[in-house]
Amino acid sequence: MNREPAAPAAQSDGSHWLSLIVVILGAFVAILNNSLINVALPQLMNVFGASTDEIQWVLTGFMLASGIVVPVSGYVGDRYGYKKSYIGSILVFVVASLLCAFAWNTESLIAFRVIQGLGGGLLMPLSMSIVYKVVPRHQIGLALGIWGIAAMVAPAVGPTLSGYLIEYFSWRLLFLLNVPVGVLAVICALFLLRETETDQSLAFDRLGFVLSTVGLGALLLALSKGHTEGWTSQYIVNLFVISFFALALLVWVETGRREPLLDITLLKNPVFLISTITSSLVMIGLYGGIFLTPLYLQNIQGLSAVQTGLLLMPQALAMALMMPLAGRLFDKIGPVPLGLLGVGILSAMTYELHRLTLDTPNHWLRWVLVIRGIGIGLSMMPLTTSGMNAVRPDQIGRASALGNVIRQVAASFGIAVLTTILQQRQALQGARIAESVTVDSGAAAQTQAALAAALAQGGVDPATAQGGALELLGLLVQKEAAVRAIADTFLFSSVPLFLALPLIVFLRAKKPAQATAGGSRPPVPQGARE
């Protein structure tokens, strides 16, 4: 094997904290950008005159591109060095962001977002791997707790910042913001990051790449389009069939390869397997809150994007404060107590959100979200870190790639399922309300009379006031059905969180076997496929 000399895997002179700042910059800008764009879709529809289906590809294109390249991150980092790979991914992301800012129509914006997704998709797994390679193992919990701030805080900050920029400036700033931050990250990486050991003999797994691209691409596309196209439509069913066979073949091919693109055999490690399952279950419940809470605040409470972001800000601050604390405690007491406490809090508070009504006070919601944020901050880092700590140092890159792929699919699955549940429950609740509150019922008549009187006082003639009151009554029924559906969906989103709790007790890791001399991979049994 032809290996280039490199710095030690872990930096013990304290410089690893500077390296940590560098990888946080890159991870933060990538995650923040996607949360900025989520809020900007209505504005982009108006600017380019695009339909809802067309503009959704601004998100879908990025998601598909990032999902496709995540499996490659382990190979790219091991083959070319994690410093070079990290800098390269940031540069791709920054250049694509600049192109997005000057997009002239929907098609050009989607194309540039796909390129942006190629760079952004590599940033998270590469940055996690770099943390493991430069930080001493006895400080890895604290380091990942600090690193995790980017992953937790960026989605909370995004809506507020996006709403402010769109309202007072231009949508183009949503992309231009990435440029100075990305350039700063590249400059810092050039001077502060040390290059990792590289393996020049690694061969690229072309068949694995094709199968993972087809399988993951079809699966992620089906999950993102299922609720609009219909889960039983021919288009979605075909995507699921293609994904199933491609991923099944991928598992068969990769299991016997000497240098697989996705090292499926890592799932034979029980701690890594349990860590991946529990963190994926938490991601499903976590993303339920991420997309349901803004829906409630904006569609039910009538808050603007800026107001919604400000109400969510305390939750983000709670997460930011708890992540480093969880990291420090992880290094001392391990993942089980932290995981049980954090997921327990997260489960209970997500369950509490099923009590939402039309007139739920914002201060009650704010405190529930703050406590929920404490649970998120305590649990996410221990769940993922315990699995990464259970693999050998030479497997870190592949483990990061595999874990990130599974969690990304879990998050997409969670959003797809919960969106479908939300739609079904809204239709069901609307039917129930319609059955119990008919137009000629006493309660409906009183409400209609009060609305008509209010309209009449505003100068509307009696006939028009009666018609307007009936229309407003219908809107109130729809709104009540919507808030009940959101509450029901929160109840469903707490289920995977409660399911994760008993699994956490199995996260007591044994010390992983050390890599062979020079950090190379252990021998593969004779007969393994090349």
C-alpha positions in Angstrom: 0.0 0.0 0.0 1.2 3.4 -0.9 0.5 5.7 2.0 1.6 9.3 2.2 3.1 10.4 5.5 0.8 12.6 7.5 0.2 14.1 10.9 -1.0 11.8 13.7 -4.6 10.9 13.8 -5.3 13.0 16.9 -3.7 16.3 17.8 -2.6 16.4 21.4 -1.1 19.9 21.4 -4.4 21.7 21.7 -4.6 22.8 18.0 -7.6 20.4 17.6 -9.8 23.1 19.0 -8.8 25.4 16.1 -9.5 22.6 13.7 -12.9 22.2 15.3 -13.8 25.8 14.7 -13.0 25.3 11.0 -15.3 22.3 10.5 -18.1 24.0 12.4 -17.9 26.9 10.0 -18.4 24.7 7.0 -21.1 22.5 8.5 -23.0 25.6 9.8 -23.1 27.4 6.5 -24.4 24.3 4.6 -27.2 23.5 7.1 -28.2 27.2 7.5 -28.5 27.6 3.7 -31.1 24.9 3.4 -33.2 26.2 6.2 -33.0 29.7 4.6 -34.4 28.4 1.3 -37.3 26.5 2.9 -38.8 29.8 4.0 -38.0 31.5 0.7 -40.0 29.2 -1.6 -43.1 31.4 -1.9 -40.9 34.4 -2.7 -39.1 32.4 -5.4 -42.4 31.3 -6.9 -43.4 35.0 -7.3 -40.0 36.1 -8.7 -39.7 33.4 -11.3 -43.4 32.8 -11.9 -43.1 29.1 -11.1 -45.7 26.6 -10.0 -45.5 24.9 -6.6 -44.3 21.6 -8.2 -41.6 23.4 -10.2 -40.2 25.4 -7.2 -40.2 22.3 -5.0 -37.3 21.0 -7.1 -35.1 23.8 -5.6 -35.3 21.7 -2.4 -35.6 18.3 -4.0 -32.6 18.8 -6.3 -30.4 19.8 -3.4 -31.6 16.9 -1.3 -31.1 14.3 -4.0 -27.6 15.5 -4.9 -26.5 15.6 -1.3 -27.9 12.2 -0.6 -26.1 10.7 -3.6 -22.7 12.0 -2.7 -22.8 11.1 1.1 -21.7 7.5 0.4 -18.7 8.7 -1.5 -17.4 10.8 1.4 -15.5 8.0 3.1 -13.7 7.0 -0.1 -12.9 10.6 -1.0 -11.5 11.4 2.4 -9.4 8.2 2.7 -8.1 8.5 -0.9 -7.3 12.2 -1.2 -7.1 13.3 2.5 -9.8 14.9 4.6 -8.4 18.4 4.5 -8.3 18.5 0.7 -11.7 16.9 0.4 -13.2 19.3 2.9 -11.8 22.4 1.2 -12.9 21.1 -2.2 -16.5 20.5 -1.0 -16.6 24.0 0.5 -15.4 25.5 -2.7 -18.0 23.7 -4.8 -20.7 24.8 -2.3 -19.5 28.5 -2.4 -19.2 28.7 -6.2 -22.7 27.1 -6.6 -24.1 29.5 -4.0 -22.7 32.4 -6.1 -24.3 31.0 -9.2 -27.6 30.5 -7.4 -27.6 34.2 -6.4 -27.5 35.2 -10.1 -29.9 32.6 -11.3 -32.2 34.0 -14.1 -35.0 31.4 -14.1 -36.3 28.4 -12.3 -34.3 25.9 -14.3 -31.0 27.6 -13.8 -31.7 27.9 -10.0 -32.5 24.2 -9.8 -29.3 23.3 -11.7 -27.1 25.4 -9.5 -28.8 24.0 -6.4 -28.0 20.5 -7.6 -24.3 21.5 -7.8 -24.6 23.1 -4.4 -26.0 19.9 -3.0 -22.9 18.0 -4.3 -20.7 20.2 -2.1 -23.0 20.5 0.8 -23.7 16.7 0.9 -20.0 16.0 1.6 -19.6 18.6 4.3 -21.4 16.9 7.2 -19.8 13.4 6.9 -16.3 14.9 6.1 -16.5 17.3 9.0 -17.6 14.6 11.5 -14.7 12.4 10.3 -12.2 15.2 10.7 -13.3 15.8 14.3 -12.6 12.1 15.0 -9.2 12.2 13.3 -7.9 15.3 15.0 -9.4 15.2 18.5 -8.1 12.9 21.2 -10.6 10.2 22.0 -10.9 11.2 25.7 -12.2 14.7 24.5 -14.3 13.5 21.6 -17.6 14.0 23.5 -17.0 17.6 24.2 -15.7 18.2 20.7 -18.7 16.7 19.1 -21.0 18.5 21.5 -19.5 21.8 20.2 -19.6 20.6 16.6 -23.3 19.6 17.0 -24.2 23.2 17.7 -24.1 23.8 14.0 -26.5 21.0 13.2 -29.0 22.0 15.9 -28.9 25.8 15.8 -28.8 26.5 12.1 -32.3 25.2 11.3 -33.7 27.3 14.2 -31.9 30.5 13.1 -32.7 30.0 9.4 -36.4 31.0 9.4 -35.9 34.2 11.3 -32.9 35.3 9.1 -34.6 34.2 5.9 -37.8 36.1 6.7 -35.9 39.3 7.6 -33.7 39.2 4.4 -36.7 38.6 2.2 -38.9 41.2 3.8 -36.3 44.0 3.9 -33.7 43.1 1.3 -33.5 40.5 -1.6 -33.8 36.7 -1.9 -30.3 36.7 -3.6 -28.7 37.5 -0.2 -29.8 34.1 1.0 -27.2 32.6 -1.3 -24.6 35.5 -1.2 -24.3 35.0 2.6 -22.6 31.7 1.9 -19.8 33.3 0.0 -17.9 35.2 2.7 -18.5 32.5 5.3 -17.3 29.8 2.9 -14.2 31.8 1.8 -13.4 32.3 5.5 -13.8 28.6 6.1 -11.4 27.8 3.2 -8.8 30.2 4.4 -9.0 28.9 8.0 -8.8 25.3 6.7 -5.7 26.0 4.7 -3.8 27.3 7.7 -5.4 25.5 10.7 -6.2 22.0 9.5 -3.6 19.3 9.2 -3.9 16.8 6.3 -4.8 13.2 7.3 -3.1 10.1 6.1 -4.1 9.0 2.6 -4.3 5.7 0.9 -3.3 6.0 -2.8 -4.0 2.4 -3.5 -7.8 2.7 -2.8 -9.9 1.8 -5.9 -13.1 3.5 -6.5 -16.1 1.2 -6.2 -17.9 2.1 -9.5 -20.6 -0.6 -9.2 -21.3 0.4 -5.6 -21.6 4.0 -6.6 -24.0 3.3 -9.4 -26.2 1.1 -7.2 -26.2 3.6 -4.3 -27.0 6.5 -6.6 -29.9 4.7 -8.2 -31.2 3.2 -5.0 -30.9 6.2 -2.7 -31.9 8.6 -5.5 -35.1 6.7 -6.2 -35.9 6.3 -2.5 -35.3 9.9 -1.6 -37.3 11.1 -4.6 -40.2 8.8 -3.7 -40.3 10.0 -0.1 -40.2 13.6 -1.1 -42.9 13.3 -3.8 -45.1 10.6 -2.3 -47.6 12.9 -0.5 -48.1 15.1 -3.7 -48.1 12.4 -6.4 -49.9 9.8 -4.2 -48.3 6.9 -2.5 -50.1 4.3 -4.7 -49.4 6.2 -8.0 -47.5 4.3 -10.7 -44.7 6.9 -10.5 -44.1 6.5 -6.8 -44.5 2.7 -6.8 -42.0 2.4 -9.6 -39.5 4.5 -7.7 -39.9 2.2 -4.6 -39.5 -0.9 -6.7 -36.3 0.5 -8.4 -35.0 1.5 -5.0 -35.6 -1.8 -3.4 -33.8 -3.9 -6.0 -30.9 -1.4 -6.4 -30.3 -1.3 -2.6 -30.8 -5.0 -2.2 -28.1 -5.6 -4.9 -26.0 -2.9 -3.2 -26.0 -4.8 0.1 -25.1 -8.1 -1.7 -22.3 -6.5 -3.7 -20.8 -4.4 -0.9 -20.8 -7.1 1.7 -18.0 -9.0 0.0 -15.9 -6.2 -1.4 -12.4 -5.5 0.0 -12.9 -1.7 -0.3 -16.6 -1.1 -0.4 -18.1 2.4 -1.0 -20.6 1.7 1.8 -19.2 -0.6 4.4 -22.4 -2.5 5.3 -20.4 -4.9 7.5 -20.2 -2.1 10.1 -23.7 -2.9 11.0 -22.5 -6.2 12.4 -21.0 -4.1 15.2 -23.9 -4.2 17.7 -23.1 -0.8 19.3 -22.8 1.0 16.0 -26.1 -0.7 14.8 -28.0 0.3 18.0 -26.5 3.8 17.7 -27.7 4.2 14.1 -31.2 2.8 14.9 -31.8 5.0 17.9 -30.4 8.2 16.3 -32.6 7.5 13.2 -35.7 7.1 15.4 -34.8 10.3 17.1 -34.3 12.1 13.8 -37.9 11.0 12.7 -39.4 12.5 15.9 -37.1 15.5 15.8 -37.9 16.5 12.2 -41.6 16.2 13.0 -41.2 19.1 15.3 -39.1 21.0 12.8 -41.8 21.1 10.2 -44.9 21.0 12.3 -44.1 23.9 14.7 -43.7 26.6 11.9 -46.9 25.3 10.3 -48.8 25.8 13.5 -47.3 29.2 14.2 -47.7 30.6 10.7 -50.9 28.9 9.4 -52.9 28.8 12.7 -51.5 31.6 14.8 -50.9 33.9 11.9 -47.3 34.7 12.8 -44.8 36.0 10.2 -41.6 34.1 9.4 -39.6 36.6 11.5 -42.0 36.2 14.5 -41.9 32.4 14.1 -38.2 32.4 14.2 -38.0 34.6 17.2 -40.4 32.3 19.1 -38.3 29.3 18.2 -35.0 31.1 19.1 -35.0 30.1 22.8 -35.3 26.4 21.8 -32.2 26.9 19.6 -30.3 28.6 22.5 -31.2 25.8 24.9 -29.8 23.2 22.4 -26.7 25.3 21.9 -26.1 25.5 25.6 -26.7 21.8 26.3 -24.6 20.3 23.4 -21.2 21.2 24.9 -22.4 20.2 28.4 -23.6 16.9 27.0 -20.3 16.4 25.4 -18.4 17.0 28.6 -20.7 14.7 30.5 -20.4 12.0 27.8 -16.6 11.8 28.3 -17.3 11.2 32.1 -20.4 9.1 32.4 -21.0 7.6 28.9 -24.0 7.6 26.6 -26.6 5.6 28.5 -27.6 8.1 31.3 -27.4 11.1 28.9 -29.3 9.3 26.2 -32.1 8.1 28.5 -32.5 11.5 30.1 -32.3 13.5 26.8 -34.6 11.2 24.8 -37.0 10.9 27.8 -37.3 14.7 27.9 -37.6 15.0 24.1 -40.3 12.2 24.1 -42.4 13.8 26.9 -42.3 17.3 25.4 -43.1 16.1 21.9 -46.1 14.2 23.4 -47.1 17.4 25.2 -47.3 19.2 21.9 -50.4 17.2 21.0 -52.3 19.5 23.4 -52.1 22.4 20.9 -55.3 24.3 20.2 -56.4 27.4 18.4 -55.7 29.6 21.4 -52.7 27.9 23.0 -50.6 30.7 24.6 -47.3 31.4 23.0 -45.5 31.5 26.4 -46.7 27.9 27.1 -45.4 26.7 23.7 -42.1 28.6 24.1 -41.4 26.8 27.4 -42.3 23.4 26.1 -40.0 24.0 23.1 -37.2 25.2 25.4 -37.4 22.0 27.5 -37.6 20.0 24.3 -34.5 21.7 23.1 -32.7 20.7 26.3 -33.7 17.1 25.5 -32.4 17.4 22.0 -29.1 18.9 23.2 -28.6 16.1 25.7 -29.4 13.2 23.4 -28.3 13.7 19.8 -24.5 13.8 20.4 -24.3 10.8 22.8 -26.4 8.6 20.4 -24.3 9.2 17.4 -20.9 9.4 19.2 -21.3 6.1 21.0 -21.6 4.3 17.6 -18.6 6.1 16.1 -16.5 5.3 19.2 -17.3 1.6 18.8 -15.5 1.3 15.4 -11.8 1.2 14.7 -10.0 4.4 13.9 -9.4 3.4 10.3 -13.2 2.8 9.8 -14.2 6.4 10.9 -14.7 7.8 7.4 -16.8 4.8 6.2 -18.8 4.8 9.5 -19.6 8.5 9.1 -20.7 8.0 5.5 -22.9 5.0 6.4 -24.4 6.6 9.5 -25.2 9.9 7.7 -26.9 8.1 4.8 -29.2 6.1 7.1 -30.0 9.2 9.1 -30.8 11.2 6.0 -33.1 8.5 4.7 -34.7 8.3 8.2 -35.3 12.1 8.2 -36.8 12.0 4.7 -39.0 9.1 5.7 -40.1 10.8 8.9 -41.2 14.0 7.0 -42.9 12.0 4.3 -44.9 9.8 6.8 -45.8 12.7 9.1 -46.9 14.9 6.1 -49.2 12.1 5.0 -50.5 11.6 8.5 -51.1 15.4 8.8 -53.1 15.4 5.5 -55.2 12.3 6.5 -55.9 13.6 10.0 -57.0 17.0 8.7 -59.5 15.4 6.3 -60.7 13.1 9.1 -61.0 15.9 11.7 -62.8 18.1 9.1 -65.3 15.4 8.5 -65.9 14.9 12.3 -66.4 18.6 12.9 -68.8 18.8 9.9 -70.8 15.9 11.4 -71.1 17.5 14.8 -71.5 21.1 13.8 -74.1 21.5 11.1 -75.1 24.8 9.6 -78.5 24.8 11.3 -77.1 23.8 14.8 -77.5 26.1 17.7 -73.7 26.7 18.1 -73.2 27.3 14.4 -76.2 29.7 14.2 -74.9 31.7 17.1 -71.4 32.0 15.7 -72.8 32.9 12.3 -75.0 35.6 13.8 -72.1 37.0 15.8 -69.9 37.1 12.6 -72.7 38.7 10.6 -73.2 41.4 13.2 -69.5 42.2 13.3 -69.5 42.5 9.5 -72.6 44.6 9.5 -71.0 47.0 12.0 -68.2 47.5 9.6 -70.6 48.8 7.0 -71.4 45.6 5.1 -75.1 45.3 4.0 -77.1 42.5 5.8 -77.3 40.1 2.8 -73.5 40.3 2.1 -72.9 40.0 5.9 -74.8 36.8 6.1 -72.9 35.3 3.2 -69.6 36.5 4.5 -70.4 35.1 8.0 -71.1 31.7 6.5 -67.8 31.7 4.6 -65.9 32.7 7.7 -67.6 29.9 9.6 -66.3 27.5 7.0 -62.8 28.9 7.4 -63.0 28.5 11.2 -64.0 24.8 10.7 -61.0 24.3 8.4 -58.7 26.0 10.9 -60.0 23.9 13.8 -59.5 20.7 11.7 -55.9 21.9 10.8 -54.9 22.5 14.4 -56.4 19.2 15.5 -54.5 17.4 12.7 -51.2 19.1 13.8 -51.8 18.0 17.4 -52.5 14.4 16.3 -49.4 14.4 14.1 -47.3 15.5 17.1 -48.7 12.5 19.0 -47.6 10.2 16.2 -44.1 11.8 16.0 -43.6 11.0 19.7 -43.9 7.2 19.0 -40.5 6.7 17.5 -38.9 8.7 20.3 -40.5 6.4 22.9 -39.4 3.3 20.9 -35.8 4.6 21.0 -35.7 4.7 24.8 -35.3 0.9 25.6 -32.6 0.6 22.9 -30.4 3.1 24.6 -29.5 0.8 27.4 -27.5 -1.3 24.9 -25.1 1.5 24.0 -22.5 0.4 26.4 -19.6 0.1 24.0 -16.7 -2.4 24.2 -13.3 -1.0 23.2 -13.0 -1.4 19.4 -10.2 -3.5 17.9 -7.3 -1.4 16.9 -6.3 -0.9 13.3 -3.3 -2.9 12.0 0.0 -1.2 11.7 0.0 2.0 9.8 -3.7 2.3 10.2 -4.5 -0.1 7.3 -7.6 -2.2 7.2 -7.5 -5.8 8.5 -7.2 -8.6 6.1 -10.3 -9.7 4.2 -11.2 -13.4 4.1 -10.0 -15.3 1.1 -12.5 -15.3 -1.7 -13.9 -11.8 -1.0 -15.0 -10.0 -4.1 -12.6 -7.3 -5.4 
